[in-house]
């Protein structure tokens, strides 16, 4: 019963002090002495309780003083330990000349995208006849983070619905352009630590790809049975890019430069040979001794 009375008295005095706007008064030791006198308590546990309350007040006061004194320094160290990467919309417009990594531009962080071919990249040219492209419809910068996010989204969808061995995804642009940032502090007391526009040439913070209108961003080749999965995968990857993009089904055979009808015709005439994921057109030049059997032919117009 005594502890219940103590708690009720503490609640009443806490509400009273907060209503008066007293922030530091709730830790005052006189507050607890008043409770003790009002309840006429004389217990050895009361002194033990009051002793720990006083220690708690000293610890909180010391921590608050240290935090207030070192707040600008802590914000300064936190900023340079974990640098803030600004939103990519600040770098979307192509304004300057290409600024690649070189001996004059050092200290460039690594690109976020390190894998440009995903899936069955060793499958022959005859395995995957269908091809679809994600084409950029704006002239802009595309960050390496966006390219990596689009690659992951497309790969995950194709691996789930078409199968890991049923497609070949290729990222067609490379982030060679270096982005710079003039690091500014935004914490308390930052006006005493930064120099504004003095020496405003920034330091490298990331990379991006300079994309033109009509340039292919991603390409997927697969079998005709998985064509709808490939288009849906590119539609999902499209949300990772800024601006406008279009999904265009290619007339070519896979990643080759030949139309599908022409490829089948040249294949039947033995005038084309596979070269990995691509194909070579056999001409009629050179000595006959160097040609393989069955490939010594002349054009129809000769």
Secondary structure, DSSP 4 states (H G I P E B T S, - for coil): -HHHHHHHHHHHHHHHHHHTT-SSGGG-HHHHHHHHHHHT---HHHHHHHHHHHHHHHHHHHHHHHHHHTHHHHHHHHHHHSPPPPPGGGG-S--S------SSS--PPPPS----EEE-TTS-TTT--EEEEEEE-S-EEEEHHHHHHHHHHHHHHHHHHT-TTSEEEEE-----EEEEE-----STTGGGT--TTTT---EEEEEEEEE-TT-EEEEEEE-GGGHHHHHHHHHHHHTTSSS-EEEEE-SBSTTSSSBHHHHHHHHHTT-EEEETTEEEE--S-S-GGGSPTT-----TT-
